[in-house]
């Protein structure tokens, strides 16, 4: 039974903690592209045998989904594909020019936007161009995001032949009224078709993205959506909380009325219903908002305590260096973060002039690194043991007191453990570790609500 009083109390704006510090608290004034290059070289050399991860942002979509908060370009013109791929490959060459060794790639993820906006020949050109002067780790993992309406069997076969074994489909919801409100019309038959093709071709991990808290969602519509999802039985399910952030510039989240959104405990009830239905169908809860079958590597990583979280969400493996290619992509050397230009024109101009298209970033301090490790532990393992800097831990402990008294956290010495009741509030618990958030107490809207 949900505690509606706690949901009302803790449903406040807060980060999702795909990084620490979170982007609004980056110290951009003390960051330079030279700093980014030097920290990347350090982590690249230190962890060379582990390889690197590449996130490639493919921003184009043919229509705007009004729930989406991603950086995208809406167009039906496919003549944008080749120039964009050429620019991404030039950016990749800029990295190869200063990295001291041939890159060894462990992970590639194609995100968007809509990666399957691109033709199979252009996706092949992109991946072959990336791999041309790189080596592959033995256990490399390639994944991409597919739109059920435009992912063809040729897309799936081409990417499979290039080494891709994971695919994630953006399903969101099957209810026609919800789909109309978010401008994402895709019948169940379309999802089933690409899902079945993926399994037929040999993809070893198929993920479906669902979202709770969308306009017009009800218990009945969520139940119908999850019954259909369970019928297909994907290996993984991401059941995301809808992040309502219409104040963000360029965001499309104004295609429906605020009153159409389920509120507070109503929204959380949709998640709890979904979780119960997943459990009944043999899924296991992974971190926050994720579920997997016991046979999937994400569940196995959780059991082995290898689960990781970065700008792409939860992953079954981790590398110290993650390079983001493409407009708006974010990179992570572990010691610093760097984000590319958000506007396509600015991104392309910087690359054409021979510059890394980084426009902002953050160098992590010793305190940042310590807090990052603890927040990562909380997000991935629901526990952490704080090491070093006793005064800092005392401040965190003080900020956790109310969560302890509400039964959401247990503290034993320096070990902080999230209770079963505290799992829905894991973002709030991480906020107690977030010194930059606690010190700034922002008054303006920065984040979506936590529950």
ZAGU-407571 format. One record per residue (C-alpha): residue number from 1; residue in one letter; x, y, z. Coordinates in steps of 0.05 Angstrom, whole numbers, plus 5000, padded with zeros to 4 digits. Layout:
% residues N
<atom k="NUM" r="A" x="X" y="Y" z="Z"/>
...
% end
This chain:
% residues 451
<atom k="1" r="X" x="5000" y="5000" z="5000"/>
<atom k="2" r="X" x="5029" y="5068" z="4979"/>
<atom k="3" r="X" x="5037" y="5121" z="5032"/>
<atom k="4" r="X" x="5003" y="5181" z="4998"/>
<atom k="5" r="X" x="5027" y="5228" z="5053"/>
<atom k="6" r="X" x="5100" y="5212" z="5037"/>
<atom k="7" r="X" x="5087" y="5219" z="4962"/>
<atom k="8" r="X" x="5058" y="5288" z="4972"/>
<atom k="9" r="X" x="5116" y="5306" z="5019"/>
<atom k="10" r="X" x="5173" y="5283" z="4974"/>
<atom k="11" r="X" x="5144" y="5296" z="4904"/>
<atom k="12" r="X" x="5189" y="5356" z="4893"/>
<atom k="13" r="X" x="5234" y="5376" z="4835"/>
<atom k="14" r="X" x="5298" y="5336" z="4834"/>
<atom k="15" r="X" x="5351" y="5308" z="4786"/>
<atom k="16" r="X" x="5351" y="5239" z="4755"/>
<atom k="17" r="X" x="5425" y="5232" z="4771"/>
<atom k="18" r="X" x="5452" y="5206" z="4706"/>
<atom k="19" r="X" x="5512" y="5247" z="4727"/>
<atom k="20" r="X" x="5540" y="5284" z="4787"/>
<atom k="21" r="X" x="5546" y="5343" z="4788"/>
<atom k="22" r="X" x="5482" y="5351" z="4748"/>
<atom k="23" r="X" x="5486" y="5397" z="4688"/>
<atom k="24" r="X" x="5454" y="5459" z="4720"/>
<atom k="25" r="X" x="5510" y="5459" z="4771"/>
<atom k="26" r="X" x="5569" y="5452" z="4725"/>
<atom k="27" r="X" x="5624" y="5503" z="4736"/>
<atom k="28" r="X" x="5629" y="5526" z="4664"/>
<atom k="29" r="X" x="5673" y="5586" z="4680"/>
<atom k="30" r="X" x="5732" y="5544" z="4702"/>
<atom k="31" r="X" x="5727" y="5494" z="4645"/>
<atom k="32" r="X" x="5763" y="5495" z="4578"/>
<atom k="33" r="X" x="5765" y="5447" z="4520"/>
<atom k="34" r="X" x="5838" y="5437" z="4535"/>
<atom k="35" r="X" x="5819" y="5411" z="4604"/>
<atom k="36" r="X" x="5770" y="5363" z="4572"/>
<atom k="37" r="X" x="5823" y="5336" z="4525"/>
<atom k="38" r="X" x="5874" y="5326" z="4580"/>
<atom k="39" r="X" x="5826" y="5290" z="4627"/>
<atom k="40" r="X" x="5802" y="5246" z="4570"/>
<atom k="41" r="X" x="5874" y="5227" z="4552"/>
<atom k="42" r="X" x="5886" y="5210" z="4626"/>
<atom k="43" r="X" x="5826" y="5164" z="4632"/>
<atom k="44" r="X" x="5837" y="5135" z="4562"/>
<atom k="45" r="X" x="5908" y="5114" z="4580"/>
<atom k="46" r="X" x="5892" y="5091" z="4651"/>
<atom k="47" r="X" x="5836" y="5045" z="4627"/>
<atom k="48" r="X" x="5859" y="5029" z="4556"/>
<atom k="49" r="X" x="5848" y="4954" z="4564"/>
<atom k="50" r="X" x="5775" y="4967" z="4585"/>
<atom k="51" r="X" x="5760" y="5005" z="4521"/>
<atom k="52" r="X" x="5716" y="5066" z="4511"/>
<atom k="53" r="X" x="5642" y="5078" z="4500"/>
<atom k="54" r="X" x="5614" y="5120" z="4442"/>
<atom k="55" r="X" x="5546" y="5153" z="4445"/>
<atom k="56" r="X" x="5526" y="5179" z="4376"/>
<atom k="57" r="X" x="5468" y="5229" z="4375"/>
<atom k="58" r="X" x="5426" y="5224" z="4312"/>
<atom k="59" r="X" x="5378" y="5282" z="4323"/>
<atom k="60" r="X" x="5328" y="5279" z="4265"/>
<atom k="61" r="X" x="5254" y="5262" z="4273"/>
<atom k="62" r="X" x="5198" y="5268" z="4221"/>
<atom k="63" r="X" x="5148" y="5292" z="4273"/>
<atom k="64" r="X" x="5149" y="5321" z="4344"/>
<atom k="65" r="X" x="5128" y="5278" z="4402"/>
<atom k="66" r="X" x="5100" y="5326" z="4453"/>
<atom k="67" r="X" x="5125" y="5287" z="4514"/>
<atom k="68" r="X" x="5197" y="5290" z="4490"/>
<atom k="69" r="X" x="5252" y="5331" z="4525"/>
<atom k="70" r="X" x="5309" y="5310" z="4479"/>
<atom k="71" r="X" x="5349" y="5354" z="4432"/>
<atom k="72" r="X" x="5322" y="5340" z="4363"/>
<atom k="73" r="X" x="5311" y="5369" z="4293"/>
<atom k="74" r="X" x="5242" y="5360" z="4262"/>
<atom k="75" r="X" x="5246" y="5350" z="4186"/>
<atom k="76" r="X" x="5219" y="5304" z="4132"/>
<atom k="77" r="X" x="5279" y="5320" z="4087"/>
<atom k="78" r="X" x="5326" y="5261" z="4085"/>
<atom k="79" r="X" x="5380" y="5298" z="4047"/>
<atom k="80" r="X" x="5405" y="5320" z="4117"/>
<atom k="81" r="X" x="5431" y="5250" z="4130"/>
<atom k="82" r="X" x="5496" y="5248" z="4092"/>
<atom k="83" r="X" x="5522" y="5318" z="4113"/>
<atom k="84" r="X" x="5507" y="5301" z="4185"/>
<atom k="85" r="X" x="5544" y="5234" z="4182"/>
<atom k="86" r="X" x="5603" y="5268" z="4149"/>
<atom k="87" r="X" x="5606" y="5318" z="4205"/>
<atom k="88" r="X" x="5602" y="5264" z="4259"/>
<atom k="89" r="X" x="5659" y="5226" z="4226"/>
<atom k="90" r="X" x="5701" y="5289" z="4222"/>
<atom k="91" r="X" x="5688" y="5300" z="4297"/>
<atom k="92" r="X" x="5710" y="5229" z="4310"/>
<atom k="93" r="X" x="5774" y="5242" z="4270"/>
<atom k="94" r="X" x="5788" y="5303" z="4314"/>
<atom k="95" r="X" x="5788" y="5256" z="4375"/>
<atom k="96" r="X" x="5832" y="5205" z="4340"/>
<atom k="97" r="X" x="5882" y="5260" z="4323"/>
<atom k="98" r="X" x="5899" y="5274" z="4396"/>
<atom k="99" r="X" x="5886" y="5207" z="4430"/>
<atom k="100" r="X" x="5955" y="5174" z="4440"/>
<atom k="101" r="X" x="5933" y="5103" z="4420"/>
<atom k="102" r="X" x="5885" y="5071" z="4371"/>
<atom k="103" r="X" x="5816" y="5073" z="4406"/>
<atom k="104" r="X" x="5789" y="5006" z="4430"/>
<atom k="105" r="X" x="5714" y="5009" z="4429"/>
<atom k="106" r="X" x="5673" y="4969" z="4479"/>
<atom k="107" r="X" x="5605" y="5003" z="4470"/>
<atom k="108" r="X" x="5568" y="5041" z="4416"/>
<atom k="109" r="X" x="5499" y="5068" z="4427"/>
<atom k="110" r="X" x="5458" y="5105" z="4373"/>
<atom k="111" r="X" x="5409" y="5152" z="4406"/>
<atom k="112" r="X" x="5365" y="5209" z="4384"/>
<atom k="113" r="X" x="5323" y="5237" z="4357"/>
<atom k="114" r="X" x="5306" y="5177" z="4314"/>
<atom k="115" r="X" x="5366" y="5136" z="4292"/>
<atom k="116" r="X" x="5321" y="5096" z="4244"/>
<atom k="117" r="X" x="5305" y="5162" z="4209"/>
<atom k="118" r="X" x="5371" y="5146" z="4173"/>
<atom k="119" r="X" x="5374" y="5098" z="4114"/>
<atom k="120" r="X" x="5409" y="5031" z="4123"/>
<atom k="121" r="X" x="5464" y="5052" z="4075"/>
<atom k="122" r="X" x="5478" y="5115" z="4114"/>
<atom k="123" r="X" x="5479" y="5078" z="4181"/>
<atom k="124" r="X" x="5527" y="5029" z="4150"/>
<atom k="125" r="X" x="5571" y="5087" z="4126"/>
<atom k="126" r="X" x="5570" y="5116" z="4197"/>
<atom k="127" r="X" x="5589" y="5052" z="4233"/>
<atom k="128" r="X" x="5642" y="5031" z="4183"/>
<atom k="129" r="X" x="5671" y="5101" z="4187"/>
<atom k="130" r="X" x="5674" y="5097" z="4263"/>
<atom k="131" r="X" x="5707" y="5028" z="4262"/>
<atom k="132" r="X" x="5755" y="5041" z="4205"/>
<atom k="133" r="X" x="5812" y="5065" z="4250"/>
<atom k="134" r="X" x="5791" y="5033" z="4315"/>
<atom k="135" r="X" x="5796" y="4965" z="4348"/>
<atom k="136" r="X" x="5739" y="4926" z="4381"/>
<atom k="137" r="X" x="5741" y="4898" z="4451"/>
<atom k="138" r="X" x="5727" y="4823" z="4454"/>
<atom k="139" r="X" x="5661" y="4832" z="4490"/>
<atom k="140" r="X" x="5638" y="4895" z="4453"/>
<atom k="141" r="X" x="5564" y="4915" z="4457"/>
<atom k="142" r="X" x="5528" y="4956" z="4405"/>
<atom k="143" r="X" x="5457" y="4982" z="4415"/>
<atom k="144" r="X" x="5408" y="5030" z="4382"/>
<atom k="145" r="X" x="5341" y="5062" z="4391"/>
<atom k="146" r="X" x="5287" y="5045" z="4340"/>
<atom k="147" r="X" x="5221" y="5077" z="4324"/>
<atom k="148" r="X" x="5169" y="5022" z="4314"/>
<atom k="149" r="X" x="5136" y="5060" z="4257"/>
<atom k="150" r="X" x="5198" y="5067" z="4213"/>
<atom k="151" r="X" x="5246" y="5012" z="4234"/>
<atom k="152" r="X" x="5249" y="4964" z="4175"/>
<atom k="153" r="X" x="5273" y="4892" z="4173"/>
<atom k="154" r="X" x="5330" y="4919" z="4130"/>
<atom k="155" r="X" x="5349" y="4967" z="4186"/>
<atom k="156" r="X" x="5351" y="4909" z="4236"/>
<atom k="157" r="X" x="5390" y="4862" z="4190"/>
<atom k="158" r="X" x="5441" y="4915" z="4169"/>
<atom k="159" r="X" x="5455" y="4936" z="4241"/>
<atom k="160" r="X" x="5458" y="4863" z="4264"/>
<atom k="161" r="X" x="5509" y="4849" z="4210"/>
<atom k="162" r="X" x="5550" y="4908" z="4236"/>
<atom k="163" r="X" x="5551" y="4878" z="4306"/>
<atom k="164" r="X" x="5489" y="4906" z="4340"/>
<atom k="165" r="X" x="5455" y="4858" z="4388"/>
<atom k="166" r="X" x="5412" y="4905" z="4429"/>
<atom k="167" r="X" x="5353" y="4947" z="4407"/>
<atom k="168" r="X" x="5306" y="4992" z="4446"/>
<atom k="169" r="X" x="5237" y="5011" z="4420"/>
<atom k="170" r="X" x="5201" y="5074" z="4443"/>
<atom k="171" r="X" x="5131" y="5048" z="4457"/>
<atom k="172" r="X" x="5108" y="5097" z="4512"/>
<atom k="173" r="X" x="5034" y="5076" z="4514"/>
<atom k="174" r="X" x="4983" y="5038" z="4471"/>
<atom k="175" r="X" x="4921" y="5078" z="4489"/>
<atom k="176" r="X" x="4896" y="5117" z="4428"/>
<atom k="177" r="X" x="4877" y="5179" z="4469"/>
<atom k="178" r="X" x="4945" y="5182" z="4502"/>
<atom k="179" r="X" x="4980" y="5171" z="4435"/>
<atom k="180" r="X" x="4941" y="5228" z="4404"/>
<atom k="181" r="X" x="4958" y="5275" z="4461"/>
<atom k="182" r="X" x="5033" y="5261" z="4455"/>
<atom k="183" r="X" x="5031" y="5258" z="4379"/>
<atom k="184" r="X" x="5059" y="5188" z="4377"/>
<atom k="185" r="X" x="5010" y="5145" z="4338"/>
<atom k="186" r="X" x="5035" y="5074" z="4333"/>
<atom k="187" r="X" x="4989" y="5013" z="4338"/>
<atom k="188" r="X" x="5008" y="4950" z="4375"/>
<atom k="189" r="X" x="5016" y="4914" z="4308"/>
<atom k="190" r="X" x="5074" y="4959" z="4289"/>
<atom k="191" r="X" x="5111" y="4945" z="4354"/>
<atom k="192" r="X" x="5097" y="4870" z="4349"/>
<atom k="193" r="X" x="5124" y="4868" z="4278"/>
<atom k="194" r="X" x="5191" y="4900" z="4294"/>
<atom k="195" r="X" x="5196" y="4862" z="4360"/>
<atom k="196" r="X" x="5186" y="4795" z="4324"/>
<atom k="197" r="X" x="5235" y="4814" z="4270"/>
<atom k="198" r="X" x="5288" y="4830" z="4322"/>
<atom k="199" r="X" x="5281" y="4762" z="4355"/>
<atom k="200" r="X" x="5278" y="4727" z="4288"/>
<atom k="201" r="X" x="5343" y="4760" z="4265"/>
<atom k="202" r="X" x="5379" y="4743" z="4331"/>
<atom k="203" r="X" x="5381" y="4805" z="4375"/>
<atom k="204" r="X" x="5397" y="4781" z="4445"/>
<atom k="205" r="X" x="5366" y="4839" z="4483"/>
<atom k="206" r="X" x="5302" y="4875" z="4462"/>
<atom k="207" r="X" x="5279" y="4933" z="4506"/>
<atom k="208" r="X" x="5213" y="4970" z="4506"/>
<atom k="209" r="X" x="5209" y="5041" z="4534"/>
<atom k="210" r="X" x="5143" y="5056" z="4570"/>
<atom k="211" r="X" x="5125" y="5121" z="4605"/>
<atom k="212" r="X" x="5077" y="5132" z="4663"/>
<atom k="213" r="X" x="5047" y="5199" z="4681"/>
<atom k="214" r="X" x="5028" y="5218" z="4610"/>
<atom k="215" r="X" x="4965" y="5259" z="4595"/>
<atom k="216" r="X" x="4900" y="5219" z="4599"/>
<atom k="217" r="X" x="4933" y="5157" z="4627"/>
<atom k="218" r="X" x="4889" y="5117" z="4674"/>
<atom k="219" r="X" x="4897" y="5051" z="4711"/>
<atom k="220" r="X" x="4857" y="5018" z="4655"/>
<atom k="221" r="X" x="4902" y="5046" z="4600"/>
<atom k="222" r="X" x="4966" y="5027" z="4637"/>
<atom k="223" r="X" x="4939" y="4958" z="4650"/>
<atom k="224" r="X" x="4923" y="4949" z="4576"/>
<atom k="225" r="X" x="4992" y="4974" z="4556"/>
<atom k="226" r="X" x="5028" y="4927" z="4603"/>
<atom k="227" r="X" x="4985" y="4868" z="4584"/>
<atom k="228" r="X" x="5006" y="4879" z="4512"/>
<atom k="229" r="X" x="5079" y="4888" z="4533"/>
<atom k="230" r="X" x="5078" y="4824" z="4573"/>
<atom k="231" r="X" x="5048" y="4789" z="4512"/>
<atom k="232" r="X" x="5111" y="4806" z="4472"/>
<atom k="233" r="X" x="5156" y="4794" z="4533"/>
<atom k="234" r="X" x="5216" y="4839" z="4517"/>
<atom k="235" r="X" x="5281" y="4823" z="4553"/>
<atom k="236" r="X" x="5282" y="4892" z="4586"/>
<atom k="237" r="X" x="5231" y="4945" z="4601"/>
<atom k="238" r="X" x="5245" y="5018" z="4619"/>
<atom k="239" r="X" x="5184" y="5045" z="4655"/>
<atom k="240" r="X" x="5201" y="5119" z="4659"/>
<atom k="241" r="X" x="5167" y="5173" z="4698"/>
<atom k="242" r="X" x="5144" y="5227" z="4650"/>
<atom k="243" r="X" x="5188" y="5288" z="4662"/>
<atom k="244" r="X" x="5143" y="5348" z="4653"/>
<atom k="245" r="X" x="5190" y="5407" z="4639"/>
<atom k="246" r="X" x="5152" y="5453" z="4591"/>
<atom k="247" r="X" x="5194" y="5514" z="4613"/>
<atom k="248" r="X" x="5255" y="5486" z="4577"/>
<atom k="249" r="X" x="5270" y="5525" z="4514"/>
<atom k="250" r="X" x="5253" y="5487" z="4451"/>
<atom k="251" r="X" x="5213" y="5435" z="4489"/>
<atom k="252" r="X" x="5150" y="5410" z="4456"/>
<atom k="253" r="X" x="5112" y="5394" z="4521"/>
<atom k="254" r="X" x="5055" y="5442" z="4508"/>
<atom k="255" r="X" x="5009" y="5399" z="4466"/>
<atom k="256" r="X" x="4961" y="5383" z="4522"/>
<atom k="257" r="X" x="4931" y="5414" z="4584"/>
<atom k="258" r="X" x="4963" y="5408" z="4653"/>
<atom k="259" r="X" x="4898" y="5382" z="4681"/>
<atom k="260" r="X" x="4904" y="5321" z="4635"/>
<atom k="261" r="X" x="4965" y="5296" z="4674"/>
<atom k="262" r="X" x="4956" y="5246" z="4731"/>
<atom k="263" r="X" x="4976" y="5280" z="4796"/>
<atom k="264" r="X" x="5023" y="5258" z="4852"/>
<atom k="265" r="X" x="4997" y="5194" z="4884"/>
<atom k="266" r="X" x="4954" y="5179" z="4822"/>
<atom k="267" r="X" x="5017" y="5180" z="4780"/>
<atom k="268" r="X" x="5055" y="5136" z="4828"/>
<atom k="269" r="X" x="4997" y="5087" z="4831"/>
<atom k="270" r="X" x="5007" y="5076" z="4756"/>
<atom k="271" r="X" x="5079" y="5055" z="4768"/>
<atom k="272" r="X" x="5061" y="5009" z="4826"/>
<atom k="273" r="X" x="5008" y="4976" z="4783"/>
<atom k="274" r="X" x="5058" y="4966" z="4727"/>
<atom k="275" r="X" x="5111" y="4939" z="4774"/>
<atom k="276" r="X" x="5062" y="4888" z="4803"/>
<atom k="277" r="X" x="5044" y="4865" z="4733"/>
<atom k="278" r="X" x="5117" y="4859" z="4712"/>
<atom k="279" r="X" x="5133" y="4819" z="4775"/>
<atom k="280" r="X" x="5075" y="4772" z="4759"/>
<atom k="281" r="X" x="5106" y="4760" z="4691"/>
<atom k="282" r="X" x="5175" y="4742" z="4717"/>
<atom k="283" r="X" x="5211" y="4809" z="4712"/>
<atom k="284" r="X" x="5258" y="4836" z="4765"/>
<atom k="285" r="X" x="5265" y="4909" z="4785"/>
<atom k="286" r="X" x="5331" y="4940" z="4766"/>
<atom k="287" r="X" x="5352" y="5004" z="4800"/>
<atom k="288" r="X" x="5301" y="5059" z="4786"/>
<atom k="289" r="X" x="5248" y="5052" z="4732"/>
<atom k="290" r="X" x="5278" y="4990" z="4699"/>
<atom k="291" r="X" x="5258" y="4917" z="4696"/>
<atom k="292" r="X" x="5291" y="4856" z="4664"/>
<atom k="293" r="X" x="5282" y="4782" z="4657"/>
<atom k="294" r="X" x="5331" y="4740" z="4698"/>
<atom k="295" r="X" x="5364" y="4717" z="4632"/>
<atom k="296" r="X" x="5382" y="4789" z="4612"/>
<atom k="297" r="X" x="5451" y="4818" z="4624"/>
<atom k="298" r="X" x="5422" y="4879" z="4659"/>
<atom k="299" r="X" x="5395" y="4834" z="4715"/>
<atom k="300" r="X" x="5459" y="4794" z="4716"/>
<atom k="301" r="X" x="5499" y="4858" z="4723"/>
<atom k="302" r="X" x="5456" y="4879" z="4782"/>
<atom k="303" r="X" x="5466" y="4812" z="4816"/>
<atom k="304" r="X" x="5542" y="4817" z="4805"/>
<atom k="305" r="X" x="5542" y="4889" z="4830"/>
<atom k="306" r="X" x="5568" y="4913" z="4763"/>
<atom k="307" r="X" x="5507" y="4955" z="4746"/>
<atom k="308" r="X" x="5526" y="5024" z="4722"/>
<atom k="309" r="X" x="5490" y="5089" z="4707"/>
<atom k="310" r="X" x="5510" y="5145" z="4660"/>
<atom k="311" r="X" x="5479" y="5195" z="4612"/>
<atom k="312" r="X" x="5447" y="5137" z="4574"/>
<atom k="313" r="X" x="5414" y="5109" z="4638"/>
<atom k="314" r="X" x="5429" y="5041" z="4667"/>
<atom k="315" r="X" x="5480" y="4997" z="4632"/>
<atom k="316" r="X" x="5506" y="4927" z="4645"/>
<atom k="317" r="X" x="5578" y="4949" z="4637"/>
<atom k="318" r="X" x="5619" y="5012" z="4645"/>
<atom k="319" r="X" x="5680" y="5045" z="4616"/>
<atom k="320" r="X" x="5718" y="5103" z="4646"/>
<atom k="321" r="X" x="5715" y="5143" z="4581"/>
<atom k="322" r="X" x="5650" y="5158" z="4544"/>
<atom k="323" r="X" x="5656" y="5202" z="4482"/>
<atom k="324" r="X" x="5592" y="5234" z="4456"/>
<atom k="325" r="X" x="5591" y="5250" z="4382"/>
<atom k="326" r="X" x="5539" y="5293" z="4348"/>
<atom k="327" r="X" x="5501" y="5357" z="4366"/>
<atom k="328" r="X" x="5484" y="5364" z="4441"/>
<atom k="329" r="X" x="5519" y="5298" z="4459"/>
<atom k="330" r="X" x="5551" y="5295" z="4528"/>
<atom k="331" r="X" x="5618" y="5262" z="4541"/>
<atom k="332" r="X" x="5647" y="5236" z="4606"/>
<atom k="333" r="X" x="5721" y="5223" z="4622"/>
<atom k="334" r="X" x="5702" y="5207" z="4695"/>
<atom k="335" r="X" x="5744" y="5268" z="4715"/>
<atom k="336" r="X" x="5704" y="5317" z="4672"/>
<atom k="337" r="X" x="5641" y="5326" z="4631"/>
<atom k="338" r="X" x="5635" y="5361" z="4564"/>
<atom k="339" r="X" x="5574" y="5377" z="4522"/>
<atom k="340" r="X" x="5572" y="5391" z="4448"/>
<atom k="341" r="X" x="5538" y="5451" z="4416"/>
<atom k="342" r="X" x="5462" y="5442" z="4419"/>
<atom k="343" r="X" x="5446" y="5476" z="4353"/>
<atom k="344" r="X" x="5462" y="5438" z="4289"/>
<atom k="345" r="X" x="5490" y="5500" z="4254"/>
<atom k="346" r="X" x="5538" y="5515" z="4312"/>
<atom k="347" r="X" x="5559" y="5442" z="4318"/>
<atom k="348" r="X" x="5574" y="5436" z="4244"/>
<atom k="349" r="X" x="5612" y="5502" z="4242"/>
<atom k="350" r="X" x="5658" y="5483" z="4299"/>
<atom k="351" r="X" x="5675" y="5416" z="4269"/>
<atom k="352" r="X" x="5687" y="5445" z="4200"/>
<atom k="353" r="X" x="5736" y="5495" z="4231"/>
<atom k="354" r="X" x="5774" y="5437" z="4261"/>
<atom k="355" r="X" x="5751" y="5448" z="4333"/>
<atom k="356" r="X" x="5719" y="5399" z="4381"/>
<atom k="357" r="X" x="5647" y="5425" z="4383"/>
<atom k="358" r="X" x="5646" y="5429" z="4460"/>
<atom k="359" r="X" x="5611" y="5490" z="4487"/>
<atom k="360" r="X" x="5609" y="5476" z="4562"/>
<atom k="361" r="X" x="5633" y="5426" z="4613"/>
<atom k="362" r="X" x="5655" y="5414" z="4684"/>
<atom k="363" r="X" x="5719" y="5391" z="4718"/>
<atom k="364" r="X" x="5704" y="5346" z="4777"/>
<atom k="365" r="X" x="5737" y="5365" z="4843"/>
<atom k="366" r="X" x="5759" y="5314" z="4895"/>
<atom k="367" r="X" x="5694" y="5325" z="4932"/>
<atom k="368" r="X" x="5654" y="5317" z="4867"/>
<atom k="369" r="X" x="5687" y="5250" z="4853"/>
<atom k="370" r="X" x="5672" y="5225" z="4924"/>
<atom k="371" r="X" x="5599" y="5246" z="4920"/>
<atom k="372" r="X" x="5592" y="5219" z="4850"/>
<atom k="373" r="X" x="5614" y="5150" z="4873"/>
<atom k="374" r="X" x="5565" y="5150" z="4931"/>
<atom k="375" r="X" x="5506" y="5174" z="4889"/>
<atom k="376" r="X" x="5523" y="5122" z="4836"/>
<atom k="377" r="X" x="5522" y="5068" z="4891"/>
<atom k="378" r="X" x="5454" y="5091" z="4916"/>
<atom k="379" r="X" x="5425" y="5092" z="4846"/>
<atom k="380" r="X" x="5453" y="5024" z="4826"/>
<atom k="381" r="X" x="5456" y="4985" z="4891"/>
<atom k="382" r="X" x="5410" y="5022" z="4939"/>
<atom k="383" r="X" x="5467" y="5028" z="4989"/>
<atom k="384" r="X" x="5535" y="5060" z="4998"/>
<atom k="385" r="X" x="5590" y="5063" z="5050"/>
<atom k="386" r="X" x="5619" y="5133" z="5055"/>
<atom k="387" r="X" x="5695" y="5136" z="5058"/>
<atom k="388" r="X" x="5736" y="5197" z="5077"/>
<atom k="389" r="X" x="5719" y="5269" z="5095"/>
<atom k="390" r="X" x="5681" y="5260" z="5160"/>
<atom k="391" r="X" x="5653" y="5332" z="5163"/>
<atom k="392" r="X" x="5623" y="5322" z="5094"/>
<atom k="393" r="X" x="5589" y="5258" z="5116"/>
<atom k="394" r="X" x="5561" y="5292" z="5178"/>
<atom k="395" r="X" x="5527" y="5344" z="5134"/>
<atom k="396" r="X" x="5498" y="5289" z="5090"/>
<atom k="397" r="X" x="5476" y="5251" z="5151"/>
<atom k="398" r="X" x="5440" y="5313" z="5177"/>
<atom k="399" r="X" x="5404" y="5321" z="5110"/>
<atom k="400" r="X" x="5383" y="5247" z="5113"/>
<atom k="401" r="X" x="5352" y="5253" z="5183"/>
<atom k="402" r="X" x="5281" y="5265" z="5159"/>
<atom k="403" r="X" x="5287" y="5208" z="5108"/>
<atom k="404" r="X" x="5311" y="5163" z="5165"/>
<atom k="405" r="X" x="5253" y="5183" z="5210"/>
<atom k="406" r="X" x="5204" y="5169" z="5153"/>
<atom k="407" r="X" x="5233" y="5098" z="5146"/>
<atom k="408" r="X" x="5263" y="5109" z="5077"/>
<atom k="409" r="X" x="5336" y="5103" z="5096"/>
<atom k="410" r="X" x="5376" y="5065" z="5148"/>
<atom k="411" r="X" x="5445" y="5089" z="5172"/>
<atom k="412" r="X" x="5494" y="5043" z="5207"/>
<atom k="413" r="X" x="5561" y="5078" z="5219"/>
<atom k="414" r="X" x="5578" y="5106" z="5151"/>
<atom k="415" r="X" x="5536" y="5056" z="5113"/>
<atom k="416" r="X" x="5472" y="5084" z="5083"/>
<atom k="417" r="X" x="5419" y="5034" z="5060"/>
<atom k="418" r="X" x="5355" y="5049" z="5023"/>
<atom k="419" r="X" x="5297" y="5011" z="5053"/>
<atom k="420" r="X" x="5244" y="4975" z="5012"/>
<atom k="421" r="X" x="5197" y="5033" z="5027"/>
<atom k="422" r="X" x="5251" y="5082" z="5006"/>
<atom k="423" r="X" x="5262" y="5056" z="4935"/>
<atom k="424" r="X" x="5207" y="5100" z="4904"/>
<atom k="425" r="X" x="5243" y="5160" z="4935"/>
<atom k="426" r="X" x="5314" y="5143" z="4913"/>
<atom k="427" r="X" x="5322" y="5209" z="4877"/>
<atom k="428" r="X" x="5304" y="5246" z="4941"/>
<atom k="429" r="X" x="5356" y="5205" z="4979"/>
<atom k="430" r="X" x="5409" y="5223" z="4928"/>
<atom k="431" r="X" x="5391" y="5296" z="4936"/>
<atom k="432" r="X" x="5416" y="5292" z="5008"/>
<atom k="433" r="X" x="5485" y="5274" z="4980"/>
<atom k="434" r="X" x="5482" y="5330" z="4928"/>
<atom k="435" r="X" x="5521" y="5386" z="4961"/>
<atom k="436" r="X" x="5514" y="5432" z="4901"/>
<atom k="437" r="X" x="5438" y="5426" z="4903"/>
<atom k="438" r="X" x="5436" y="5434" z="4979"/>
<atom k="439" r="X" x="5481" y="5495" z="4978"/>
<atom k="440" r="X" x="5446" y="5531" z="4921"/>
<atom k="441" r="X" x="5373" y="5517" z="4939"/>
<atom k="442" r="X" x="5350" y="5537" z="4868"/>
<atom k="443" r="X" x="5284" y="5576" z="4865"/>
<atom k="444" r="X" x="5272" y="5570" z="4791"/>
<atom k="445" r="X" x="5249" y="5506" z="4755"/>
<atom k="446" r="X" x="5308" y="5462" z="4738"/>
<atom k="447" r="X" x="5282" y="5391" z="4745"/>
<atom k="448" r="X" x="5221" y="5348" z="4738"/>
<atom k="449" r="X" x="5187" y="5322" z="4801"/>
<atom k="450" r="X" x="5217" y="5261" z="4835"/>
<atom k="451" r="X" x="5156" y="5217" z="4843"/>
% end
